[in-house]
Amino acid sequence: MPVVANSEIDVIDLFADFGTALIIVQEMAGYGVFWPAMEINSIETLQPGKAYLVKVAEDIVLEFPE
């Protein structure tokens, strides 16, 4: 998933509404991970122009803030 935004986005705020549907978010070219079930968050903010792998348990619709 590429980040389609003009500024950094807080990873917790962006995925807050998805509950257990979100399994994990991982940086494509890095070691950052957001894994809510294990209370791991080494990403903190998603960076514009970077890409992230997102694993979900069900379909979600993700909208970036303007």
Buried (B, 14 or more C-beta within 10 A) or exposed (E): EEBEBEEEBEBEEBBEEBEEEBBBBBBEEEEBBBBBEEEEBEBEBBBBEBEBEBEBEEEEEEEBEE
